[in-house]
């Protein structure tokens, strides 16, 4: 099954380069390109991509606002933030808005393709440095872990350990659709936009130790 990708960047040369990289992987299909955040939102509504590669600094609507709108309206579409610099504000802004991960634009093609596939599978990827920074910066909701059911807590712990939906399903001997239902319920109960924020909540509340990568 091919993973449908929407590229959002205000530089045509960046979009062309990304399209060229991704075309080399038969599992990925670029379904559209947007030159600003507003167009990214419009295109995402129409195309329903699995993953959006989102530049953070764009005219009309920036990447953070576009990410937030896409995650709110299209919970099945994951967003990866693409930035030029590892800037605290854009990293924190992207994660607060609901991005599942972020990459620097100098990421090589192989890593980019792997990150897109991981995002489509619902896999949270945080480097130890980024995780430590985000735990400090992103305020997680003040919800007692008791608000989650026992099964939801198990699912959350596995999300925080970087497991994809398929792996969670196998480990808990439940269907992948059931995992998705649990994930939606967890996000709702915690009042967060993304699995990344849910993972940070798990780390902060002591449900899982904050491990690397």
Secondary structure as the mmCIF struct_conf table of DSSP 4:
data_model
#
loop_
_struct_conf.conf_type_id
_struct_conf.id
_struct_conf.beg_label_comp_id
_struct_conf.beg_label_asym_id
_struct_conf.beg_label_seq_id
_struct_conf.end_label_comp_id
_struct_conf.end_label_asym_id
_struct_conf.end_label_seq_id
HELX_LH_PP_P HELX_LH_PP_P1 UNK A 2 UNK A 2
STRN STRN1 UNK A 3 UNK A 8
BEND BEND1 UNK A 10 UNK A 10
HELX_RH_AL_P HELX_RH_AL_P1 UNK A 12 UNK A 23
TURN_TY1_P TURN_TY1_P1 UNK A 24 UNK A 24
TURN_TY1_P TURN_TY1_P2 UNK A 26 UNK A 27
STRN STRN2 UNK A 28 UNK A 34
BEND BEND2 UNK A 35 UNK A 36
HELX_RH_AL_P HELX_RH_AL_P2 UNK A 37 UNK A 47
BEND BEND3 UNK A 50 UNK A 50
STRN STRN3 UNK A 51 UNK A 55
BEND BEND4 UNK A 56 UNK A 57
BEND BEND5 UNK A 59 UNK A 61
HELX_RH_AL_P HELX_RH_AL_P3 UNK A 63 UNK A 73
TURN_TY1_P TURN_TY1_P3 UNK A 75 UNK A 76
STRN STRN4 UNK A 78 UNK A 83
BEND BEND6 UNK A 84 UNK A 85
HELX_RH_AL_P HELX_RH_AL_P4 UNK A 88 UNK A 97
TURN_TY1_P TURN_TY1_P4 UNK A 98 UNK A 98
BEND BEND7 UNK A 100 UNK A 100
STRN STRN5 UNK A 101 UNK A 104
TURN_TY1_P TURN_TY1_P5 UNK A 105 UNK A 106
HELX_RH_AL_P HELX_RH_AL_P5 UNK A 109 UNK A 120
TURN_TY1_P TURN_TY1_P6 UNK A 121 UNK A 122
HELX_RH_AL_P HELX_RH_AL_P6 UNK A 128 UNK A 137
BEND BEND8 UNK A 138 UNK A 138
HELX_LH_PP_P HELX_LH_PP_P2 UNK A 139 UNK A 141
HELX_RH_3T_P HELX_RH_3T_P1 UNK A 145 UNK A 147
BEND BEND9 UNK A 148 UNK A 148
HELX_RH_AL_P HELX_RH_AL_P7 UNK A 150 UNK A 160
TURN_TY1_P TURN_TY1_P7 UNK A 161 UNK A 162
HELX_RH_AL_P HELX_RH_AL_P8 UNK A 165 UNK A 172
TURN_TY1_P TURN_TY1_P8 UNK A 173 UNK A 173
HELX_RH_AL_P HELX_RH_AL_P9 UNK A 176 UNK A 190
TURN_TY1_P TURN_TY1_P9 UNK A 191 UNK A 191
BEND BEND10 UNK A 193 UNK A 194
HELX_RH_AL_P HELX_RH_AL_P10 UNK A 195 UNK A 204
TURN_TY1_P TURN_TY1_P10 UNK A 205 UNK A 206
BEND BEND11 UNK A 207 UNK A 208
#
